[in-house]
Amino acid sequence: MATDPNSNKKNLTREQKRKALDEATKPKDSKSNSLETKQPKENKEKVSSTEERPRKARRRILPIWLRIIIVLLLSALALVLGLMVGYGVLGDGKPTDALNWETWQHIWDIVTKTE
């Protein structure tokens, strides 16, 4: 609970707490800031010189549209390989049968119970 040092440790209202907090967190004068006085002058000069230089544009090796295409192709490849491994290795069938339309039609008929 925030207390005012001048109030002899009495409980404060919300407004008084907010006011005390604002005063405590208010930035001090730049002359009295201990962080600025501890920094060497050389660091200040370096910071100001980097601000003056224009930023270089970032050159990308792969454009964003190409990255999206690559991710989609890799996802499709992972899906096909997963189907082949699941059907061929785990399901004791031929891995290439996972790519046949007749296989999927048969699975769909089993799921919908049309056969």
All heavy atoms as an XYZ file, in Angstrom:
924
protein
N       0.849     -1.156      0.000
C       0.000      0.000      0.000
C       0.900      1.225      0.000
O       1.846      1.312      0.772
C      -0.905     -0.036      1.227
C      -1.923      1.071      1.196
S      -2.982      1.121      2.641
C      -3.768     -0.434      2.599
N       0.621      2.161     -0.876
C       1.435      3.363     -0.976
C       1.067      4.337      0.140
O      -0.094      4.554      0.439
C       1.229      4.028     -2.329
N       2.101      4.860      0.750
C       1.871      5.870      1.782
C       2.713      7.083      1.472
O       3.794      6.990      0.892
C       2.242      5.329      3.176
O       3.600      4.906      3.151
C       1.340      4.184      3.583
N       2.222      8.223      1.891
C       2.930      9.473      1.701
C       3.896      9.638      2.868
O       3.505      9.494      4.025
C       1.917     10.625      1.643
C       2.568     11.954      1.306
O       3.731     11.929      0.866
O       1.901     12.987      1.474
N       5.168      9.937      2.604
C       6.114     10.073      3.714
C       5.739     11.227      4.647
O       6.105     11.232      5.805
C       7.455     10.317      3.044
C       7.187     10.526      1.611
C       5.810     10.093      1.319
N       4.990     12.190      4.178
C       4.604     13.322      5.005
C       3.351     13.057      5.827
O       2.968     13.867      6.646
C       4.371     14.560      4.128
C       5.624     14.953      3.399
O       6.729     14.719      3.882
N       5.454     15.534      2.224
N       2.681     11.957      5.605
C       1.410     11.703      6.282
C       1.550     10.814      7.506
O       0.565     10.328      8.032
C       0.430     11.063      5.304
O       0.904      9.781      4.947
N       2.750     10.592      7.977
C       2.997      9.757      9.161
C       2.398      8.364      9.012
O       1.744      7.830      9.891
C       2.471     10.434     10.430
C       3.201     11.716     10.717
O       4.389     11.837     10.396
N       2.509     12.680     11.291
N       2.552      7.772      7.821
C       2.152      6.401      7.511
C       0.656      6.156      7.669
O       0.227      5.108      8.099
C       2.965      5.398      8.321
C       4.445      5.493      8.051
C       5.197      4.340      8.597
C       6.663      4.537      8.240
N       7.432      3.379      8.312
N      -0.175      7.123      7.320
C      -1.618      6.926      7.318
C      -2.022      6.322      5.984
O      -1.341      6.466      4.991
C      -2.338      8.260      7.514
C      -2.107      8.886      8.860
C      -2.857     10.186      8.959
C      -2.588     10.858     10.282
N      -3.271     12.146     10.370
N      -3.156      5.639      5.947
C      -3.674      5.090      4.697
C      -4.120      6.221      3.779
O      -4.708      7.200      4.221
C      -4.839      4.143      4.966
C      -4.387      2.880      5.657
O      -3.226      2.502      5.542
N      -5.283      2.239      6.360
N      -3.829      6.055      2.495
C      -4.153      7.082      1.523
C      -5.346      6.658      0.675
O      -5.603      5.475      0.492
C      -2.952      7.342      0.602
C      -1.677      7.836      1.271
C      -0.571      7.925      0.238
C      -1.897      9.193      1.908
N      -6.040      7.636      0.126
C      -7.124      7.336     -0.790
C      -6.529      6.993     -2.148
O      -5.332      7.168     -2.380
C      -8.066      8.548     -0.933
O      -7.335      9.614     -1.514
C      -8.643      8.959      0.411
N      -7.363      6.527     -3.063
C      -6.877      6.145     -4.392
C      -6.273      7.331     -5.130
O      -5.258      7.214     -5.794
C      -8.015      5.560     -5.223
C      -8.400      4.188     -4.799
C      -9.431      3.621     -5.726
N      -9.853      2.313     -5.262
C     -10.590      1.493     -5.953
N     -11.010      1.832     -7.145
N     -10.917      0.317     -5.471
N      -6.916      8.475     -5.020
C      -6.397      9.657     -5.696
C      -5.032     10.054     -5.153
O      -4.137     10.433     -5.905
C      -7.377     10.816     -5.550
C      -8.662     10.623     -6.324
C      -9.622     11.784     -6.140
O      -9.165     12.883     -5.791
O     -10.812     11.574     -6.352
N      -4.879      9.968     -3.846
C      -3.595     10.308     -3.247
C      -2.520      9.300     -3.652
O      -1.365      9.666     -3.885
C      -3.720     10.364     -1.726
C      -4.559     11.528     -1.233
C      -4.842     11.451      0.251
O      -4.798     10.362      0.841
N      -5.155     12.598      0.873
N      -2.902      8.019     -3.754
C      -1.954      7.003     -4.199
C      -1.511      7.258     -5.628
O      -0.329      7.176     -5.956
C      -2.580      5.603     -4.103
C      -2.772      5.108     -2.703
C      -3.448      3.741     -2.733
C      -3.856      3.285     -1.362
N      -4.546      1.993     -1.395
N      -2.476      7.590     -6.503
C      -2.143      7.880     -7.900
C      -1.230      9.086     -8.003
O      -0.274      9.089     -8.768
C      -3.419      8.124     -8.710
C      -4.198      6.887     -8.995
C      -5.372      7.176     -9.886
N      -6.250      6.029     -9.940
C      -7.561      6.080     -9.926
N      -8.166      7.240     -9.891
N      -8.280      4.983     -9.968
N      -1.531     10.125     -7.226
C      -0.717     11.334     -7.252
C       0.707     11.035     -6.779
O       1.685     11.476     -7.384
C      -1.355     12.409     -6.389
C      -0.667     13.735     -6.468
C      -1.406     14.780     -5.652
C      -0.675     16.105     -5.722
N      -1.325     17.123     -4.885
N       0.833     10.258     -5.696
C       2.152      9.906     -5.182
C       2.921      9.054     -6.187
O       4.124      9.234     -6.390
C       2.020      9.163     -3.850
N       2.229      8.144     -6.857
C       2.867      7.296     -7.848
C       3.317      8.115     -9.054
O       4.406      7.918     -9.583
C       1.927      6.176     -8.279
C       2.482      5.140     -9.247
C       3.669      4.424     -8.624
C       1.419      4.148     -9.635
N       2.466      9.044     -9.491
C       2.838      9.904    -10.607
C       4.064     10.745    -10.281
O       4.958     10.926    -11.103
C       1.671     10.823    -10.990
C       0.538     10.072    -11.681
O       0.795      8.945    -12.159
O      -0.575     10.624    -11.733
N       4.105     11.281     -9.061
C       5.255     12.089     -8.656
C       6.524     11.241     -8.566
O       7.609     11.690     -8.910
C       4.974     12.771     -7.324
C       3.957     13.884     -7.419
C       3.625     14.471     -6.066
O       4.268     14.091     -5.061
O       2.718     15.323     -6.005
N       6.370     10.006     -8.113
C       7.545      9.144     -7.957
C       8.089      8.697     -9.301
O       9.300      8.514     -9.458
C       7.185      7.931     -7.108
N       7.207      8.530    -10.284
C       7.664      8.042    -11.589
C       7.886      9.159    -12.599
O       8.243      8.897    -13.730
C       6.633      7.049    -12.169
O       5.371      7.690    -12.264
C       6.544      5.807    -11.300
N       7.672     10.406    -12.196
C       7.851     11.535    -13.098
C       9.340     11.657    -13.440
O      10.197     11.556    -12.552
C       7.358     12.817    -12.435
C       7.400     14.018    -13.335
C       6.728     15.252    -12.771
C       6.853     15.422    -11.295
N       6.342     16.705    -10.798
N       9.670     11.858    -14.739
C      11.085     11.971    -15.102
C      11.699     13.223    -14.504
O      11.069     14.272    -14.414
C      11.065     12.045    -16.627
C       9.666     12.356    -17.011
C       8.790     11.944    -15.882
N      12.937     13.078    -14.083
C      13.678     14.182    -13.489
C      14.262     15.059    -14.586
O      14.205     14.745    -15.766
C      14.819     13.623    -12.628
C      14.376     12.594    -11.623
C      13.889     13.230    -10.378
C      13.702     12.158     -9.319
N      12.515     12.167     -8.642
N      14.871     16.160    -14.186
C      15.576     17.018    -15.135
C      16.724     16.239    -15.748
O      17.339     15.388    -15.098
C      16.129     18.267    -14.438
C      15.011     19.189    -13.975
O      13.908     19.088    -14.548
O      15.259     19.977    -13.047
N      17.051     16.542    -16.993
C      18.118     15.806    -17.676
C      19.473     16.059    -17.032
O      20.370     15.236    -17.095
C      18.169     16.176    -19.158
O      18.450     17.557    -19.292
N      19.659     17.207    -16.370
C      20.931     17.503    -15.713
C      21.141     16.635    -14.494
O      22.250     16.269    -14.163
C      20.987     18.972    -15.318
C      21.027     19.898    -16.499
C      21.055     21.332    -16.051
C      21.044     22.275    -17.239
N      21.003     23.684    -16.830
N      20.062     16.287    -13.804
C      20.195     15.508    -12.579
C      20.063     14.010    -12.822
O      20.110     13.236    -11.890
C      19.145     15.960    -11.566
O      17.858     15.653    -12.063
N      19.886     13.600    -14.063
C      19.736     12.178    -14.374
C      21.091     11.502    -14.196
O      22.066     11.834    -14.848
C      19.218     11.992    -15.801
C      18.792     10.569    -16.063
O      19.055      9.683    -15.251
N      18.148     10.341    -17.191
N      21.148     10.525    -13.311
C      22.422      9.874    -13.014
C      22.893      8.998    -14.164
O      24.087      8.767    -14.319
C      22.299      9.041    -11.739
O      21.323      8.031    -11.928
N      21.985      8.495    -14.990
C      22.391      7.648    -16.099
C      23.163      8.445    -17.143
O      24.129      7.959    -17.713
C      21.173      6.997    -16.751
C      20.426      5.981    -15.901
C      19.188      5.485    -16.644
C      21.317      4.829    -15.542
N      22.727      9.665    -17.410
C      23.409     10.468    -18.411
C      24.786     10.906    -17.930
O      25.701     11.013    -18.714
C      22.571     11.696    -18.765
C      21.417     11.370    -19.667
C      20.740     12.628    -20.182
O      21.386     13.683    -20.196
O      19.577     12.536    -20.554
N      24.922     11.180    -16.647
C      26.218     11.634    -16.152
C      27.227     10.505    -16.113
O      28.416     10.746    -16.202
C      26.073     12.249    -14.747
O      25.484     11.286    -13.880
C      25.222     13.504    -14.793
N      26.756      9.255    -15.994
C      27.662      8.124    -15.942
C      28.134      7.692    -17.322
O      29.163      7.060    -17.449
C      26.991      6.937    -15.246
C      26.785      7.156    -13.770
C      26.161      5.946    -13.128
C      25.928      6.180    -11.652
N      25.311      5.021    -11.015
N      27.392      8.025    -18.392
C      27.787      7.629    -19.734
C      28.950      8.487    -20.208
O      28.953      9.696    -20.018
C      26.633      7.795    -20.722
C      25.553      6.784    -20.570
C      24.479      6.991    -21.628
O      24.402      8.054    -22.230
N      23.661      5.979    -21.830
N      29.927      7.853    -20.837
C      31.008      8.647    -21.400
C      30.502      9.459    -22.588
O      29.535      9.107    -23.241
C      32.039      7.612    -21.855
C      31.474      6.282    -21.577
C      30.143      6.444    -20.939
N      31.193     10.555    -22.870
C      30.784     11.434    -23.955
C      30.926     10.757    -25.312
O      30.209     11.063    -26.236
C      31.606     12.719    -23.929
C      31.308     13.578    -22.732
C      32.126     14.826    -22.753
C      31.851     15.673    -21.524
N      32.673     16.881    -21.504
N      31.840      9.817    -25.442
C      32.056      9.126    -26.718
C      30.805      8.346    -27.126
O      30.447      8.312    -28.287
C      33.243      8.179    -26.607
C      34.555      8.898    -26.372
C      35.670      7.918    -26.091
O      35.467      6.701    -26.296
O      36.735      8.349    -25.673
N      30.129      7.698    -26.170
C      28.929      6.932    -26.494
C      27.815      7.836    -27.007
O      27.068      7.480    -27.892
C      28.438      6.157    -25.272
C      29.321      4.964    -24.964
O      30.121      4.562    -25.797
N      29.194      4.430    -23.779
N      27.713      9.046    -26.440
C      26.699      9.983    -26.906
C      26.962     10.385    -28.341
O      26.056     10.503    -29.138
C      26.667     11.224    -26.015
C      26.105     10.971    -24.641
C      26.081     12.249    -23.855
C      25.611     12.013    -22.439
N      25.628     13.255    -21.661
N      28.215     10.570    -28.688
C      28.553     10.956    -30.050
C      28.251      9.835    -31.027
O      27.764     10.066    -32.118
C      30.026     11.355    -30.130
C      30.338     12.650    -29.398
C      31.820     12.937    -29.366
O      32.594     12.180    -29.998
O      32.219     13.897    -28.698
N      28.503      8.606    -30.625
C      28.226      7.469    -31.498
C      26.719      7.328    -31.745
O      26.296      7.048    -32.847
C      28.776      6.177    -30.899
C      30.277      6.090    -30.939
C      30.757      4.801    -30.339
C      32.273      4.734    -30.309
N      32.757      3.514    -29.666
N      25.939      7.511    -30.726
C      24.492      7.389    -30.872
C      23.966      8.447    -31.818
O      23.173      8.181    -32.694
C      23.793      7.483    -29.492
C      22.296      7.597    -29.653
C      24.143      6.285    -28.649
N      24.449      9.677    -31.659
C      23.955     10.745    -32.512
C      24.412     10.555    -33.958
O      23.686     10.887    -34.885
C      24.407     12.105    -31.990
O      25.823     12.186    -32.039
N      25.598      9.985    -34.175
C      26.055      9.783    -35.546
C      25.278      8.669    -36.242
O      25.057      8.712    -37.443
C      27.556      9.477    -35.579
O      27.805      8.248    -34.928
N      24.820      7.667    -35.491
C      24.028      6.604    -36.116
C      22.634      7.095    -36.457
O      22.017      6.601    -37.384
C      23.919      5.375    -35.201
O      23.361      5.779    -33.953
C      25.265      4.728    -34.987
N      22.134      8.073    -35.710
C      20.821      8.606    -36.018
C      20.851      9.461    -37.283
O      19.872      9.557    -37.991
C      20.308      9.446    -34.853
C      19.976      8.619    -33.631
C      19.567      9.472    -32.447
O      19.593     10.707    -32.564
O      19.233      8.890    -31.419
N      21.988     10.056    -37.574
C      22.091     10.917    -38.742
C      22.189     10.125    -40.032
O      21.755     10.581    -41.069
C      23.312     11.835    -38.597
C      23.165     12.838    -37.469
C      24.445     13.603    -37.209
O      25.418     13.410    -37.971
O      24.477     14.386    -36.266
N      22.774      8.927    -39.991
C      22.925      8.126    -41.197
C      21.588      7.567    -41.651
O      20.795      7.120    -40.831
C      23.871      6.949    -40.941
C      25.329      7.368    -40.927
C      26.198      6.150    -40.859
N      26.650      6.027    -39.472
C      27.051      4.923    -38.902
N      27.033      3.798    -39.570
N      27.446      4.909    -37.667
N      21.344      7.558    -42.946
C      20.090      6.948    -43.424
C      20.152      5.434    -43.301
O      21.220      4.833    -43.437
C      20.018      7.377    -44.890
C      21.422      7.677    -45.267
C      22.113      8.153    -44.017
N      19.010      4.837    -43.040
C      18.960      3.379    -42.902
C      19.036      2.735    -44.276
O      18.430      3.208    -45.224
C      17.667      2.955    -42.226
C      17.593      3.384    -40.794
C      16.300      2.913    -40.212
N      16.618      2.120    -39.037
C      15.760      1.343    -38.433
N      14.554      1.207    -38.887
N      16.110      0.673    -37.367
N      19.754      1.633    -44.344
C      19.836      0.887    -45.595
C      18.588      0.022    -45.736
O      18.095     -0.546    -44.764
C      21.069     -0.007    -45.606
C      22.365      0.760    -45.656
C      23.527     -0.195    -45.725
C      24.841      0.547    -45.784
N      25.989     -0.363    -45.822
N      18.107     -0.088    -46.945
C      16.955     -0.944    -47.200
C      17.392     -2.400    -47.091
O      18.483     -2.768    -47.537
C      16.383     -0.670    -48.582
N      16.542     -3.223    -46.521
C      16.872     -4.633    -46.357
C      16.657     -5.359    -47.669
O      15.595     -5.298    -48.260
C      15.984     -5.231    -45.279
C      16.313     -6.658    -45.003
C      15.479     -7.183    -43.880
N      15.752     -8.588    -43.717
C      15.142     -9.366    -42.866
N      14.224     -8.865    -42.087
N      15.437    -10.636    -42.776
N      17.661     -6.047    -48.114
C      17.589     -6.811    -49.359
C      17.294     -8.259    -49.001
O      18.078     -8.920    -48.321
C      18.911     -6.698    -50.101
C      18.997     -7.526    -51.315
C      18.945     -6.646    -52.534
N      19.219     -7.466    -53.701
C      18.411     -7.493    -54.726
N      17.364     -6.714    -54.741
N      18.683     -8.243    -55.755
N      16.170     -8.758    -49.476
C      15.785    -10.135    -49.155
C      16.265    -11.059    -50.252
O      16.161    -10.749    -51.439
C      14.276    -10.230    -49.037
C      13.796     -9.395    -47.894
C      12.363     -9.573    -47.644
N      12.036     -8.719    -46.509
C      10.915     -8.751    -45.868
N       9.989     -9.571    -46.239
N      10.706     -7.969    -44.857
N      16.755    -12.205    -49.845
C      17.219    -13.192    -50.809
C      16.022    -13.813    -51.523
O      16.018    -13.940    -52.744
C      18.064    -14.274    -50.106
C      19.326    -13.629    -49.520
C      18.443    -15.380    -51.069
C      20.133    -14.550    -48.645
N      15.006    -14.197    -50.756
C      13.786    -14.764    -51.327
C      12.629    -13.810    -51.060
O      12.379    -13.447    -49.918
C      13.466    -16.118    -50.670
C      14.437    -17.250    -50.936
C      14.058    -18.465    -50.111
C      14.467    -17.601    -52.392
N      11.926    -13.401    -52.090
C      10.766    -12.527    -51.865
C       9.681    -13.248    -51.067
O       9.639    -14.485    -51.015
C      10.262    -12.209    -53.265
C      11.265    -12.724    -54.211
C      12.165    -13.652    -53.487
N       8.807    -12.475    -50.473
C       7.766    -13.055    -49.620
C       6.867    -13.984    -50.409
O       6.507    -15.069    -49.935
C       6.972    -11.932    -48.935
C       7.875    -11.195    -47.956
C       5.753    -12.489    -48.219
C       7.242    -10.001    -47.292
N       6.496    -13.614    -51.642
C       5.603    -14.465    -52.431
C       6.254    -15.804    -52.727
O       5.590    -16.835    -52.748
C       5.175    -13.774    -53.728
C       6.304    -13.419    -54.653
C       7.010    -12.263    -54.690
C       6.872    -14.255    -55.668
N       7.974    -12.312    -55.659
C       7.914    -13.531    -56.285
C       6.609    -15.542    -56.117
C       8.682    -14.049    -57.315
C       7.372    -16.060    -57.148
C       8.397    -15.313    -57.731
N       7.582    -15.812    -52.920
C       8.283    -17.072    -53.170
C       8.345    -17.917    -51.899
O       8.230    -19.146    -51.955
C       9.687    -16.792    -53.703
C      10.508    -17.999    -54.131
C       9.785    -18.784    -55.221
C      11.880    -17.567    -54.601
N       8.493    -17.268    -50.756
C       8.487    -18.005    -49.487
C       7.148    -18.685    -49.257
O       7.082    -19.821    -48.793
C       8.772    -17.048    -48.327
C      10.171    -16.531    -48.307
C      10.362    -15.608    -47.145
N      11.619    -14.895    -47.264
C      12.111    -14.118    -46.340
N      11.451    -13.923    -45.220
N      13.254    -13.507    -46.518
N       6.056    -17.982    -49.577
C       4.724    -18.567    -49.399
C       4.552    -19.778    -50.302
O       4.039    -20.820    -49.875
C       3.645    -17.503    -49.666
C       3.691    -16.438    -48.570
C       2.264    -18.135    -49.751
C       2.819    -15.253    -48.834
N       5.002    -19.683    -51.542
C       4.904    -20.811    -52.472
C       5.731    -21.992    -51.983
O       5.285    -23.139    -52.033
C       5.325    -20.369    -53.892
C       4.281    -19.407    -54.461
C       5.507    -21.575    -54.806
C       4.666    -18.788    -55.779
N       6.927    -21.716    -51.492
C       7.790    -22.794    -50.988
C       7.135    -23.484    -49.792
O       7.132    -24.721    -49.695
C       9.185    -22.243    -50.627
C       9.939    -21.864    -51.909
C       9.976    -23.241    -49.813
C      11.246    -21.146    -51.665
N       6.549    -22.709    -48.880
C       5.890    -23.305    -47.707
C       4.701    -24.157    -48.137
O       4.492    -25.263    -47.621
C       5.460    -22.208    -46.710
C       4.518    -22.740    -45.658
C       6.682    -21.586    -46.056
N       3.920    -23.672    -49.101
C       2.775    -24.457    -49.573
C       3.226    -25.750    -50.249
O       2.618    -26.812    -50.043
C       1.928    -23.629    -50.534
C       1.150    -22.469    -49.897
C       0.454    -21.651    -50.969
C       0.161    -22.996    -48.883
N       4.289    -25.686    -51.065
C       4.800    -26.894    -51.714
C       5.350    -27.893    -50.694
O       5.110    -29.104    -50.810
C       5.874    -26.529    -52.735
C       5.374    -25.848    -54.010
C       6.553    -25.447    -54.887
C       4.442    -26.763    -54.767
N       6.073    -27.396    -49.701
C       6.602    -28.298    -48.674
C       5.476    -28.915    -47.848
O       5.559    -30.084    -47.455
C       7.590    -27.553    -47.771
C       8.925    -27.185    -48.427
C       9.778    -26.368    -47.462
C       9.678    -28.434    -48.862
N       4.423    -28.151    -47.612
C       3.272    -28.700    -46.875
C       2.577    -29.790    -47.685
O       2.197    -30.835    -47.138
C       2.273    -27.596    -46.547
O       2.862    -26.629    -45.727
N       2.410    -29.564    -48.987
C       1.796    -30.581    -49.845
C       2.667    -31.830    -49.908
O       2.158    -32.961    -49.866
C       1.561    -30.018    -51.241
N       3.960    -31.653    -49.997
C       4.885    -32.789    -50.020
C       4.811    -33.576    -48.714
O       4.786    -34.816    -48.721
C       6.314    -32.304    -50.272
C       7.387    -33.373    -50.330
C       7.184    -34.260    -51.550
C       8.759    -32.737    -50.346
N       4.738    -32.874    -47.590
C       4.622    -33.547    -46.296
C       3.305    -34.309    -46.194
O       3.259    -35.416    -45.636
C       4.733    -32.530    -45.161
N       2.231    -33.742    -46.746
C       0.937    -34.428    -46.737
C       0.995    -35.714    -47.549
O       0.544    -36.774    -47.097
C      -0.152    -33.502    -47.284
C      -1.540    -34.110    -47.406
C      -2.112    -34.376    -46.024
C      -2.442    -33.203    -48.205
N       1.576    -35.647    -48.739
C       1.665    -36.832    -49.603
C       2.542    -37.895    -48.953
O       2.181    -39.087    -48.935
C       2.195    -36.438    -51.000
C       2.556    -37.660    -51.813
C       1.169    -35.598    -51.728
N       3.678    -37.489    -48.409
C       4.550    -38.468    -47.746
C       3.877    -39.075    -46.518
O       4.013    -40.280    -46.253
C       5.873    -37.821    -47.364
C       6.813    -37.498    -48.523
C       8.044    -36.771    -48.022
C       7.210    -38.765    -49.255
N       3.129    -38.257    -45.790
C       2.406    -38.779    -44.631
C       1.334    -39.783    -45.030
O       1.130    -40.796    -44.366
N       0.622    -39.497    -46.126
C      -0.382    -40.438    -46.621
C       0.263    -41.753    -47.027
O      -0.245    -42.840    -46.713
C      -1.119    -39.843    -47.826
C      -2.118    -38.731    -47.549
C      -2.610    -38.140    -48.864
C      -3.278    -39.280    -46.753
N       1.383    -41.668    -47.727
C       2.052    -42.887    -48.194
C       2.598    -43.711    -47.029
O       2.478    -44.945    -47.029
C       3.163    -42.522    -49.173
C       2.630    -41.963    -50.479
S       3.916    -41.428    -51.595
C       4.552    -42.996    -52.150
N       3.170    -43.036    -46.046
C       3.692    -43.768    -44.884
C       2.541    -44.378    -44.089
O       2.598    -45.538    -43.677
C       4.548    -42.841    -43.992
C       4.851    -43.469    -42.641
C       5.842    -42.478    -44.701
N       1.479    -43.593    -43.882
C       0.349    -44.116    -43.117
C      -0.347    -45.270    -43.802
O      -0.705    -46.259    -43.172
N      -0.532    -45.195    -45.114
C      -1.231    -46.252    -45.844
C      -0.327    -47.447    -46.121
O      -0.754    -48.587    -46.019
C      -1.780    -45.704    -47.167
C      -2.721    -46.638    -47.859
C      -4.044    -46.729    -47.472
C      -2.285    -47.437    -48.916
C      -4.915    -47.589    -48.113
C      -3.152    -48.307    -49.561
C      -4.459    -48.381    -49.151
O      -5.316    -49.226    -49.788
N       0.921    -47.164    -46.464
C       1.829    -48.241    -46.858
C       2.512    -48.929    -45.695
O       2.556    -50.155    -45.618
N       3.037    -48.170    -44.760
C       3.817    -48.759    -43.666
C       2.913    -49.162    -42.516
O       2.944    -50.312    -42.057
C       4.909    -47.774    -43.194
C       5.684    -48.330    -42.020
C       5.845    -47.417    -44.341
N       2.095    -48.245    -42.066
C       1.232    -48.548    -40.919
C       0.024    -49.380    -41.310
O      -0.460    -50.189    -40.521
C       0.759    -47.246    -40.257
C       1.864    -46.334    -39.715
C       1.262    -45.052    -39.195
C       2.658    -47.040    -38.638
N      -0.469    -49.200    -42.532
C      -1.677    -49.895    -42.955
C      -1.413    -51.164    -43.741
O      -2.338    -51.811    -44.203
N      -0.184    -51.553    -43.923
C       0.200    -52.780    -44.628
C      -0.342    -52.836    -46.053
O      -0.804    -53.864    -46.531
C      -0.261    -54.032    -43.850
C       0.447    -54.160    -42.518
O       1.602    -53.686    -42.424
O      -0.140    -54.704    -41.573
N      -0.312    -51.726    -46.769
C      -0.708    -51.679    -48.173
C       0.464    -51.169    -48.990
O       1.549    -50.920    -48.470
N       0.253    -51.030    -50.277
C       1.299    -50.463    -51.117
C       1.299    -48.943    -50.920
O       0.236    -48.313    -50.995
C       1.049    -50.778    -52.586
C       1.220    -52.221    -52.938
C       1.021    -52.387    -54.429
C       1.087    -53.842    -54.812
N       0.830    -54.009    -56.252
N       2.454    -48.328    -50.690
C       2.483    -46.878    -50.468
C       1.949    -46.074    -51.649
O       1.328    -45.030    -51.455
C       3.960    -46.574    -50.237
C       4.556    -47.849    -49.773
C       3.765    -48.935    -50.442
N       2.137    -46.570    -52.874
C       1.651    -45.815    -54.034
C       0.133    -45.892    -54.176
O      -0.465    -45.067    -54.861
C       2.316    -46.330    -55.318
O       2.093    -47.733    -55.437
C       3.810    -46.041    -55.291
N      -0.499    -46.881    -53.523
C      -1.956    -46.977    -53.571
C      -2.625    -45.810    -52.841
O      -3.789    -45.527    -53.078
C      -2.438    -48.298    -52.961
C      -2.201    -49.470    -53.901
O      -1.960    -49.215    -55.102
O      -2.270    -50.625    -53.434
N      -1.900    -45.149    -51.965
C      -2.460    -44.007    -51.241
C      -2.725    -42.836    -52.181
O      -3.506    -41.949    -51.854
C      -1.516    -43.573    -50.129
N      -2.113    -42.856    -53.368
C      -2.282    -41.767    -54.330
C      -3.354    -42.067    -55.377
O      -3.665    -41.203    -56.189
C      -0.945    -41.474    -55.015
C       0.228    -41.148    -54.075
C       1.496    -40.946    -54.873
C      -0.076    -39.933    -53.229
N      -3.910    -43.261    -55.371
C      -4.935    -43.631    -56.347
C      -6.308    -43.105    -55.940
O      -6.685    -43.152    -54.762
C      -5.010    -45.159    -56.505
C      -3.771    -45.711    -57.171
O      -3.057    -44.989    -57.854
N      -3.516    -46.995    -56.953
N      -7.083    -42.656    -56.945
C      -8.423    -42.148    -56.687
C      -9.348    -43.264    -56.206
O     -10.210    -43.047    -55.363
C      -8.977    -41.485    -57.949
C     -10.364    -40.983    -57.746
C     -11.506    -41.529    -58.235
C     -10.759    -39.876    -56.952
N     -12.599    -40.819    -57.812
C     -12.156    -39.779    -57.015
C     -10.062    -38.946    -56.185
C     -12.869    -38.802    -56.345
C     -10.786    -37.971    -55.526
C     -12.165    -37.909    -55.618
N      -9.170    -44.477    -56.716
C     -10.032    -45.590    -56.333
C      -9.906    -45.905    -54.830
O     -10.890    -46.285    -54.186
C      -9.703    -46.850    -57.140
C     -10.032    -46.753    -58.618
C      -8.930    -46.027    -59.393
O      -7.770    -46.028    -58.952
O      -9.263    -45.427    -60.439
N      -8.713    -45.755    -54.301
C      -8.503    -45.999    -52.866
C      -9.326    -45.018    -52.041
O     -10.001    -45.412    -51.084
C      -7.009    -45.860    -52.521
O      -6.247    -46.753    -53.328
C      -6.756    -46.164    -51.062
N      -9.288    -43.760    -52.422
C     -10.025    -42.736    -51.677
C     -11.532    -42.865    -51.875
O     -12.301    -42.595    -50.948
C      -9.531    -41.337    -52.064
C      -8.145    -41.135    -51.531
C      -6.990    -41.194    -52.217
C      -7.790    -40.929    -50.164
N      -5.922    -41.027    -51.382
C      -6.391    -40.854    -50.094
C      -8.510    -40.802    -48.981
C      -5.697    -40.648    -48.918
C      -7.817    -40.594    -47.796
C      -6.432    -40.518    -47.767
N     -11.931    -43.306    -53.054
C     -13.357    -43.542    -53.286
C     -13.847    -44.684    -52.399
O     -14.929    -44.610    -51.824
C     -13.614    -43.885    -54.760
C     -15.065    -44.002    -55.121
C     -15.804    -42.676    -54.965
O     -15.274    -41.640    -55.352
N     -16.993    -42.714    -54.401
N     -13.025    -45.722    -52.250
C     -13.370    -46.852    -51.386
C     -13.444    -46.396    -49.922
O     -14.375    -46.786    -49.190
C     -12.327    -47.962    -51.551
C     -12.567    -49.155    -50.692
N     -13.625    -50.018    -50.889
C     -11.897    -49.623    -49.612
C     -13.591    -50.969    -49.973
N     -12.546    -50.747    -49.180
N     -12.489    -45.573    -49.485
C     -12.502    -45.067    -48.109
C     -13.737    -44.199    -47.886
O     -14.403    -44.301    -46.846
C     -11.202    -44.298    -47.804
C     -10.014    -45.264    -47.778
C     -11.302    -43.545    -46.485
C      -8.664    -44.597    -47.685
N     -14.088    -43.370    -48.864
C     -15.265    -42.514    -48.740
C     -16.545    -43.349    -48.654
O     -17.445    -43.019    -47.888
C     -15.322    -41.537    -49.911
C     -16.468    -40.587    -49.816
C     -17.610    -40.606    -50.537
C     -16.602    -39.499    -48.902
N     -18.455    -39.592    -50.149
C     -17.841    -38.884    -49.140
C     -15.797    -38.976    -47.905
C     -18.284    -37.799    -48.423
C     -16.239    -37.883    -47.189
C     -17.478    -37.300    -47.453
N     -16.597    -44.419    -49.435
C     -17.778    -45.300    -49.367
C     -17.894    -45.975    -48.011
O     -19.003    -46.162    -47.502
C     -17.704    -46.360    -50.477
C     -17.878    -45.774    -51.855
O     -18.429    -44.653    -51.959
O     -17.476    -46.429    -52.855
N     -16.766    -46.330    -47.410
C     -16.791    -46.951    -46.085
C     -17.252    -45.937    -45.041
O     -18.055    -46.253    -44.165
C     -15.401    -47.512    -45.712
C     -15.082    -48.714    -46.625
C     -15.331    -47.905    -44.247
C     -13.650    -49.212    -46.464
N     -16.750    -44.703    -45.143
C     -17.106    -43.677    -44.164
C     -18.590    -43.312    -44.268
O     -19.292    -43.173    -43.254
C     -16.209    -42.414    -44.366
C     -16.720    -41.240    -43.540
C     -14.781    -42.726    -44.006
N     -19.088    -43.171    -45.483
C     -20.506    -42.802    -45.668
C     -21.442    -44.004    -45.678
O     -22.658    -43.831    -45.753
C     -20.686    -42.006    -46.971
O     -20.244    -42.801    -48.070
C     -19.925    -40.697    -46.911
N     -20.898    -45.217    -45.618
C     -21.658    -46.475    -45.558
C     -22.597    -46.624    -46.762
O     -23.741    -47.031    -46.633
C     -22.449    -46.574    -44.264
C     -21.576    -46.551    -43.046
C     -22.406    -46.628    -41.790
C     -21.478    -46.516    -40.592
N     -22.182    -46.555    -39.336
N     -22.091    -46.297    -47.946
C     -22.904    -46.472    -49.149
C     -22.715    -47.863    -49.729
O     -23.493    -48.282    -50.554
C     -22.528    -45.432    -50.221
O     -21.140    -45.528    -50.494
C     -22.890    -44.032    -49.759
N     -21.731    -48.607    -49.314
C     -21.491    -49.948    -49.829
C     -22.067    -51.011    -48.947
O     -22.135    -50.954    -47.777
C     -19.977    -50.181    -49.980
C     -19.609    -50.576    -51.354
C     -18.127    -50.757    -51.487
O     -17.610    -51.786    -51.037
O     -17.500    -49.844    -52.010
